[in-house]
Amino acid sequence: GYVKSQRAGGTQYRVSEHPEAAEAAQLYRWALDAVLTPILEPWPVAAPAPIRSPEPNSSIHVANEIFLVAVGWILLHEIGHHHLRHSNEPIGPTARQEEFDADRFATDWILDDVSDPAVVLKRSLGIAVANVVLITLDLCRASFESVSHPPSYERFQRNLRERQLREEHPVHAFGAAMLQTTLTTFGVDLHLDLEATFDGFVDDLCFQFHQFAQAKFALI
């Protein structure tokens, strides 16, 4: 719906007008709140929940698949460090580049030799989710600063430009929506060029993460 709205010339996409999207957004915000507070809460009773064997092609099935890709990408990133013979203590001038290289190893492994557009889309959405998780963890610990890792929003921006994702791919719309939700949850005012493409939205949002980090976390 977000993609169709933008391509039809719309300047807004109201989640509240789409019940399934509104339900997903509400659950996502609950999950972020659950991470930010030390109090354990049960899964919302009326909310969708993961199940072992969902109906094929249902929303839960799709969510499960994307989740598994996201976890796979994170694991492959760590395998990439080992495969590329990176140091066990990544500190120094090459440390950040090693993170980019491990990211690329994971993305290449997931997307190489895949030509089916539906599979590329599913796997790219998983990559986007994994990277948003990294951004969210940095927001939760109130710091994007690290001697060994580049800012997570910079990794997100790079990783959505790899392989088949270089052009105006639907994953950029998905990524932009997730970034907007995350930023607003943390109280950041958004300023977007409504005439931009989806990958332009991603660039704008990542730059706003950079500005937010400088102002909020004193990132140098």
N, C-alpha and C positions, 0 to 999 in steps of 0.2 A: 504494500500500500504506500509506503514511504517513497519508493522508487517511482511508482505510477503517478503519485501526486506531483513530484518534482518534474517529471518528464512531460506532464500535462500543463506545466506552467504555473502550478500552485506555489504559493510562498509559505504555506503552513500545512502541517499534517497533525491533526488532532487525534491523539491516541484515544481519548475518551470516546470518540465516535466509532471505534473499532473494538468490540468487546474482548476479543482474544488478545489483541495487542495491549489493551488497557490492563488485562489480568496479568500478562507477562511483565509489564512495567511495574505494576504494584508488587509483584513477587520479587523482582530484581531490587527494588528499593528496600523491601523487607530484608533481603539477604545482605545488602550493604549495611543497614542499621544493625543487623545481628553481628556483623564483623566488628563494627565500631564500638559495641557495648560488651562488657564482660559478662552480662547476664545471659544464660542459656535459655532460649525460648523454643517451644515445640514448633514444628512445621505448621504453618497456617492451615486450619482444618479445611477450608473451602478452596484452597489454592491447588493448582496442578502439582503433582509430585512424581518423581521418577519411579518407574516400576520395571521389574526384570524383563518382562515380555510384553511390551506395548503393542497395540494394533499397528501393523505395518503402515507407514506413511502418515501416522497420526502425529499431532504436535509433540507428544511425549517421545515418540520414536525419533523424530527429528532432533529434539533436544538431547536425547541420549547420544545420538551419533555425533553431534557437534561437540558435546562434552568429552567423548572419548578421543576425538581428534585433538581437542585442546590439551588434554592430559598427555597424549602421544607426542605432541609438539614439544611440550616442556621436557619430557623424558629424553626425546631425541636431541634437544639442545644440550643436555648434560652428556649424552653419548658422543655428541659432536666434539665436545672438549677433549674427551679421551681419544677419539679417532684422530683428531688433529694434533694430538700430543701437546696440549696446552699445559701450562704449569698448574699444579695443585693449589698454589697460592698466587692467584692472578693480581699482582700488584706491580705497577710499573708502566712505562710508556706504551707497551703493547697490550695491556690488559683489556682496554675498552674495545680495541679492534678484534681481540679474540672473542669477545661477546658477540660482536656483529657476525663474525665468521661462524660461530656455533649456531646462531640464529639462522644463518643462510644454510648451514648443513641440515638443520631440522626442516626448513621450508623446502629445500630441494628434495629431500627424502620423501616428503609428503606429496609434492606436486609433480615430480619428474615422471615422465612417461604416462601421464594421465591426460586423456583427451576428451573424455565424456564431460560436457559442460556441467551436468548435474553433480558429478563427483568432484569436479574442481570447485564448484560453489560450496558444497558441503565441507570440503577440506579447508577451503579458504576461510569460511566462517569460524571453523575451529581454531585456526591460527589467530584470527582477530580476537576471539574470546580469550585465548591464552595470553595475548598481549594486554588486553584490558585488565585481566586479573593482575598482571605485573604492575600496571599503573595504579590500580586500586590498592594494592599492598603498599606501594610507596606513599599514597595519600594517607593510608591508615597509620603509617609510622611517621607521618609528617616530615618526609624528606625524600627528595629526588637525588640527593648528593651521595656520591660513592667514589672511592678511589679506584675501584675495579670495574664498575659497571657504568655504561652510558645511561642517561636519563631514559626511563621506560617509555616515555612518550616519543622520544626520538627513535627508539627501537620499533615502536608501533608504526611510525611513519615509514620507516625503511622496509619493514617486513610486509607491508601492504603494497609494495612496489615490485616484489619479486615475481619472476616467471610470468605466468598468465595474468597476473594481477596488475601489470604495469599500466594497462589502458583503463578506461572508465568501466571498471568491473563492479557488479552489484555489491561486492564485499565492502566497497568504500561507503555505500549507503548504510549498510549494517554497522560498520565501524563508526561512522559519524553519529548514528543514533545512539550507540552505546556510550560514546565519549560525551555526548550532550547530556545523557541521563546521569552519567557519573559526575560531570562537572556541576550540574544543578543540584545533585544530592549533597555535594560538599559546599554549596552556597556560592558558586562562582557565576557571575553575570556573563552571559554569552553575547558576543557581537560577531555576527556572521554576514558575509556578503551573500544575500539571497539569490544573486545571479550566478553564483559559482557552481561548478560541477561538484559531484560527490567527493572526488579526490581533492578538490579545492577545499571543501568543508573539512576534510581530515587535516589538511595542512593548516587551516585556520585554527582548528581546535587544538592541534598539537602546539601551535605557537602560543595559544592562550594558556595551555598548561605551563609552558615555559614562563610566561609573564606571571602566572599565579604562583609558581614555585619561587621566582625571584622575590615577589612581594611577601609571600606567606612564610616561606622556609629559608629566606636569605640565601638562595642558591646563587653561586658565583659562576 
